[in-house]
Amino acid sequence: MSSTVAAVQGNVPHARNLPALLNDTQVTQNHAAATQKLAAQVRAGRKPAPALVVWPENSTTLDPFRWPVIYQTIATAVRAIGRPILVGEIVDGPVRNVGQLWLPGKGPGPRYVKRQLVPFGEYIPFRGLISHISSLTALQPTNMTPGHKAVVFGVRNIRLGDVICYEVGFDDLVRSEVADGANLLSVQTNDATFEVDGQTGESLQQLAMARMRAIEFDRSVVVASTTGVSAIIAPDGRLIAHTGTWQQAVLEARVPLLTSHTVAERLGSWPEYVITGLTILALIGAAVAAIGERRRARRATDLLPS
């Protein structure tokens, strides 16, 4: 079983300050425009129609349910491509980072709420204490509210499990999506602020993590980034397609939809716990041996004739 999927990298203004970099309406318009270009290519017969389109995290940071222009921009893109689009949104009341599936002819549907929030990025730990010693807490005036459950989106023969950005580093979150029946995984991410100075280390690290998750759970993975690197990854970790950074691009590929259960899924975190435990025991053993050796050396010195 397989399906054609697309990842849209709309790009953002390449600026050196956050207000210009994260120009809210421009970012959404960029992703809508790229999707409409794909739709035109599909209508012209130059590309196959994807079953699913994935937009990245923060493809809108203005709540589409409070900003009619944003709602209309997304709805127009969905109508143009005629396929479901997973849109990365920041929604209010309370503030949450979500991936929401927009459906042709129906509008916004089910959503996944990011569970593992970034400390000092999406929430401030010990806010009351830190605010007494630093004004930087004002940069994140409101803590985001985390989600608490895995969500698997059903799109034709696709069962999509989504994680958002930082979450790809937590194998238990990805495992929960697979355990709930996901036969395809997506990683929605926004790396723009990490790449302002031309650095790609964070983006490439995240891509490597996504490739590891593909191998770990034997699933195809769609990585959609605002600025790159976006990618479509085979279950063996191979890059089927990928983009560069700071460019508008659309990736499309037919990927296998697998449902096998891997050793990593069955064992869960136990290998990590065992390895961590053995490492701690080895360190304790080495410390005890070193202390014992020093004591023997001291005793031998004390026995030497003066």
Secondary structure, 3 states (H helix, E strand, C coil): CEEEEEEEECCCCCCCCHHHHCCHHHHHHHHHHHHHHHHHHHHCCCCCCCCEEECCCCCECCCCCCCHHHHHHHHHHHHHHCCCEEEEEEECCCCEEEEEEEECCCEEEEEEECCCCCECCCECCCHHHHCCCCCHHHHCCCCCCCCCCCCEEEECCEEEEEEEHHHHHCHHHHHHHHHCCCCEEEEEECCHHHCCCCCCHHHHHHHHHHHHHHHHHCCEEEEEECCCCCEEECCCCCEEEECCCCCCEEEEEEEECCCCCCHHHHHCCHHHHHHHHHHHHHHHHHHHHHHHHHHHHHHHHHHCCC
